[in-house]
Amino acid sequence: MNKLLFLPVWILSLISSTAGAQQKDKGDAAFYTASQQWFNAWKLLSKEVFHLDSTYPVDFLFFDKDFVYSTSAVSVVKGKAVAGPALMGSAYQWRKAAHNGTLTLPDSSQVPIGLMSFAAKNTLQQAKPFFVMPLPSFWKSAGVESKELGDDNLYTGVFLHEFSHSQQMQNFGMELDALEKAFDFTGDFNDNIVQDLFKGDSSYLGYYSSEVDLFYNAVKETDYLKRQQATENSLAEMRKRHARFFKDKPGSLPSIDEFFLTMEGMGQYTMYAWLTHPKGAGLPKEQVITGVRRGKNQWSQDEGFALFLILEQKSPAAKWAPAMFGNKTISVIDLLEKR
């Protein structure tokens, strides 16, 4: 005869509490592991590839399906203190709270949780820029994966791309504001602006696709002089594209195109630099290029990435990367055209 086992109420309570604590601690540990990995990746690039002297202060907001982990007192008002990583010697006070499906950003605006990763200026007076990104479990549950890079490497790469923008607020961020004010356009002003204008134009698409292929062919050229000539030919095609298709558009569109090719190309190159670094993911370059180009459906990212791959072969990142995170904007096109 089977016997029923009755446990005292206090034991049942203890088991329930312990299981809940283990589940919560597991989530906290996952947050710490991922964010520490991402911060270490930036530190590696900052010190050994880009040769940057410092990192601009940023407020962070990471989240999974249940909780938000943030350094912002605006985003988490009455949360629980949790252990979190430091970045380049800067310690943070991390707190967590249930988000109930909605994130309060450090600028007090609210957004529903979703698959998003971005850096933004904080409109509150004298506030730091902020950075928002889901934790790996959220990416995995959304089915985001990469057979070329590995899932966790992909998420680290996304962090590096977007976090690089948080370090460009003093140059590209300010220039972005100026370009938006000067540009007479009713749609969204972002890195997809050229793509949004021409994605339905088959003639433009054919011209653009051929141009991108020329740049990636230049990347593959092993002979220096031949690569230089291929680069010059590709840049000439870009100028022709601007002259042919932008003539009836606002006059600043060529500059806007170059601006986003530079900013987004640098973001993609930042991914690539860590993914190929021996102390990073240590993956083969061709494999990484394929993985970073994922679908080739973000025009400014895809073409801009090729420009930086060519620039890297022309001179090491330590010579030009500091300017990408400085106080003035610089164009990757100008750097490529310099003899």
C-alpha positions in Angstrom: 0.0 0.0 0.0 1.4 3.4 -1.0 1.9 5.9 1.8 1.3 9.6 1.5 4.0 11.8 2.8 2.9 14.9 4.6 5.6 17.6 5.2 5.2 20.2 7.9 4.1 23.6 6.6 7.4 25.2 7.5 9.4 22.7 5.4 7.1 23.3 2.4 7.6 27.0 2.8 11.3 26.6 3.0 11.4 24.5 -0.2 9.3 27.0 -2.0 11.4 29.9 -0.9 14.7 28.1 -1.7 13.4 27.2 -5.2 12.4 30.8 -5.8 15.7 32.1 -4.6 17.6 29.7 -6.8 15.6 30.8 -9.8 16.2 34.5 -9.0 19.9 33.9 -8.3 20.2 32.1 -11.6 18.8 35.1 -13.4 21.2 37.4 -11.6 24.1 35.2 -12.4 23.2 35.2 -16.1 23.0 39.0 -16.1 26.4 39.2 -14.4 28.1 36.7 -16.7 26.8 38.3 -19.9 27.4 41.9 -18.9 30.9 41.1 -17.7 31.6 39.3 -21.0 30.4 42.3 -22.9 32.4 44.8 -20.8 35.5 42.7 -21.1 35.1 42.6 -24.9 35.0 46.4 -25.0 38.0 46.7 -22.7 40.0 44.4 -25.0 39.2 46.5 -28.1 39.6 49.8 -26.3 43.1 48.9 -25.0 44.6 46.6 -27.7 42.9 47.6 -31.0 41.6 51.2 -30.8 44.1 52.5 -28.2 41.5 54.7 -26.5 42.5 56.6 -23.4 39.1 56.5 -21.7 35.4 55.5 -21.9 32.6 58.1 -21.8 30.2 57.5 -18.9 27.0 55.7 -19.8 23.9 54.4 -18.0 23.0 50.8 -18.7 19.7 49.0 -19.0 19.8 45.3 -19.6 16.7 43.1 -19.4 15.3 39.5 -19.7 11.7 38.4 -19.9 11.0 39.3 -16.3 13.5 41.8 -14.9 15.4 44.9 -15.8 19.0 45.5 -14.5 20.1 49.1 -14.6 22.6 51.7 -13.3 19.9 54.4 -13.7 17.9 55.6 -10.7 15.2 56.7 -13.2 14.9 53.3 -14.8 14.9 51.4 -11.5 13.5 53.5 -8.7 12.8 51.0 -5.9 14.7 47.9 -7.0 17.0 45.4 -5.3 20.7 46.0 -5.3 22.6 43.3 -7.2 26.2 42.5 -8.1 27.2 43.9 -11.5 30.4 44.5 -13.4 32.6 47.6 -13.6 33.7 49.0 -16.9 37.3 50.2 -17.4 37.7 51.1 -13.8 34.3 52.8 -13.4 32.1 51.0 -10.8 28.4 51.1 -11.0 25.5 50.7 -8.6 23.3 48.0 -10.2 19.7 47.5 -9.2 17.0 45.1 -10.6 13.2 45.2 -10.6 10.4 43.5 -12.4 9.6 45.4 -15.6 6.0 44.0 -16.1 6.5 44.3 -19.9 7.5 48.0 -20.0 10.9 49.6 -19.6 11.4 53.1 -18.2 14.4 54.5 -20.0 16.9 56.8 -18.2 15.3 59.8 -20.0 11.9 58.9 -18.4 10.3 57.7 -21.6 8.7 54.3 -21.6 8.9 51.5 -24.2 7.5 48.0 -24.3 10.1 45.2 -24.0 11.1 43.8 -27.3 14.1 42.8 -29.4 16.1 46.0 -29.4 19.5 47.3 -28.8 20.6 50.9 -29.0 22.5 53.8 -27.5 20.8 57.2 -27.1 21.4 60.7 -25.8 19.6 61.5 -22.6 17.4 64.5 -23.0 17.4 65.2 -19.3 19.7 68.0 -18.4 23.4 67.0 -17.9 22.4 63.3 -18.0 24.7 60.6 -19.3 23.9 58.8 -22.6 22.3 55.4 -22.1 22.5 52.0 -23.5 19.7 49.4 -23.8 20.0 45.7 -24.6 18.3 42.4 -23.9 20.2 39.7 -22.1 21.2 36.5 -24.0 18.1 34.5 -22.7 15.8 37.1 -24.4 17.7 36.8 -27.7 17.6 33.0 -27.6 13.9 32.9 -26.9 13.3 35.2 -29.9 15.2 32.7 -32.1 18.2 35.0 -32.9 21.2 32.8 -33.7 24.3 32.6 -35.9 25.8 29.4 -37.1 28.9 31.3 -38.4 29.6 33.3 -35.2 28.0 31.3 -32.4 25.0 32.7 -30.6 26.8 34.2 -27.6 29.5 35.7 -29.9 26.7 37.3 -32.0 25.2 38.9 -28.9 28.6 40.2 -27.8 29.1 41.6 -31.3 25.7 43.4 -31.2 26.7 44.9 -27.8 30.0 46.1 -29.2 28.4 47.7 -32.3 25.7 49.5 -30.4 27.9 50.5 -27.4 30.4 52.0 -29.8 27.7 54.5 -30.7 27.5 55.5 -27.0 31.1 56.5 -27.3 30.5 58.8 -30.3 28.0 61.2 -28.7 30.6 64.0 -28.7 31.2 63.8 -32.5 28.8 61.7 -34.5 25.9 62.3 -32.0 26.3 66.1 -32.3 26.7 65.9 -36.1 23.6 63.7 -36.4 21.5 66.4 -34.6 22.9 69.1 -37.0 22.2 67.0 -40.1 18.7 66.2 -39.0 17.9 69.9 -38.4 19.3 70.9 -41.8 17.7 68.1 -43.8 14.3 68.8 -45.4 12.8 65.3 -45.0 9.5 64.2 -43.5 10.4 60.6 -42.7 12.4 59.1 -39.9 16.0 60.4 -39.9 18.2 57.4 -39.1 20.9 55.2 -40.7 18.3 53.6 -43.0 17.3 57.0 -44.6 18.9 56.2 -48.0 17.5 52.7 -48.0 14.1 53.9 -47.2 14.2 56.4 -50.0 15.4 54.0 -52.7 14.4 50.5 -51.6 11.6 50.4 -54.2 13.8 51.7 -57.0 15.1 48.7 -58.9 17.5 50.8 -61.0 19.1 52.2 -57.8 19.2 48.8 -56.2 21.0 47.3 -59.1 23.6 50.1 -59.1 24.0 50.0 -55.4 24.5 46.2 -55.3 27.2 46.3 -57.9 28.9 49.1 -56.0 28.9 47.0 -52.8 30.3 44.0 -54.7 33.2 46.2 -56.0 34.1 47.2 -52.4 34.1 43.6 -51.1 36.1 42.5 -54.1 38.6 45.2 -53.1 38.7 43.7 -49.6 39.7 40.3 -51.1 42.5 41.8 -53.2 45.9 40.7 -51.7 48.1 42.9 -53.9 48.4 46.4 -52.4 48.5 48.4 -55.6 45.6 46.4 -57.1 43.6 46.8 -54.0 44.3 50.6 -54.0 43.1 50.8 -57.6 40.0 48.7 -56.9 39.2 50.9 -54.0 39.5 54.1 -56.1 37.3 52.5 -58.8 34.7 51.6 -56.2 34.7 55.1 -54.7 34.3 56.6 -58.2 31.2 54.4 -58.6 29.9 55.8 -55.3 30.3 59.3 -56.6 28.5 58.4 -59.8 25.6 56.9 -57.7 25.3 60.1 -55.7 25.4 62.3 -58.9 22.8 60.1 -60.7 20.3 59.3 -58.1 20.6 62.1 -55.5 20.3 65.0 -58.0 16.6 65.5 -57.3 17.0 65.0 -53.5 18.1 67.5 -50.8 21.7 68.6 -51.5 23.0 67.2 -48.2 22.0 63.6 -49.0 25.6 62.6 -50.2 27.0 63.9 -46.9 24.3 62.0 -45.0 25.1 58.9 -46.9 28.8 59.1 -46.1 28.0 60.0 -42.4 26.0 56.8 -41.9 28.4 54.6 -43.9 31.1 55.8 -41.5 29.1 55.5 -38.2 27.5 52.2 -39.0 30.6 50.8 -40.8 32.6 51.5 -37.6 30.0 49.7 -35.6 30.2 46.6 -37.8 34.0 46.8 -37.8 34.0 46.9 -34.0 32.1 43.6 -34.0 34.5 42.2 -36.5 37.6 43.3 -34.5 36.6 41.4 -31.4 35.3 38.3 -33.3 38.6 37.9 -35.0 40.9 38.9 -32.2 42.9 36.0 -30.6 41.8 37.2 -27.2 38.2 37.7 -28.3 36.3 35.0 -30.2 39.3 34.1 -32.3 37.3 33.2 -35.4 38.6 33.1 -39.0 38.2 36.4 -40.8 36.2 35.1 -43.8 33.8 33.3 -41.5 33.3 36.5 -39.4 32.7 38.6 -42.5 30.0 36.2 -43.6 28.5 36.3 -40.1 28.6 40.0 -39.6 27.0 40.6 -43.0 23.9 38.6 -41.9 21.4 38.9 -44.8 23.1 42.0 -46.2 19.8 43.8 -45.7 21.0 46.9 -43.8 22.6 49.0 -46.5 24.7 51.4 -44.5 26.0 48.7 -42.3 26.9 46.3 -45.1 28.6 48.8 -47.4 30.2 50.7 -44.4 31.7 47.5 -43.1 33.5 46.9 -46.4 34.9 50.4 -46.3 36.5 49.8 -42.9 37.8 46.4 -43.9 39.7 48.2 -46.7 40.8 50.9 -44.3 42.2 48.3 -41.9 44.4 46.9 -44.6 45.6 50.4 -45.5 46.6 51.3 -41.9 46.1 49.8 -38.4 43.0 50.8 -36.4 45.2 52.4 -33.7 46.0 55.2 -36.2 42.4 56.2 -37.1 40.1 54.7 -34.5 40.7 57.3 -31.7 39.3 59.9 -34.1 36.2 57.9 -34.5 35.5 58.3 -30.8 36.8 61.9 -30.5 35.3 65.3 -30.6 35.1 65.8 -34.3 33.5 63.7 -37.0 35.7 62.1 -39.7 34.6 60.3 -42.8 35.9 56.9 -43.7 35.7 58.0 -47.4 38.1 60.8 -46.6 40.5 58.4 -44.9 40.4 56.0 -47.8 41.1 58.8 -50.3 44.2 60.0 -48.5 47.4 58.9 -50.1 
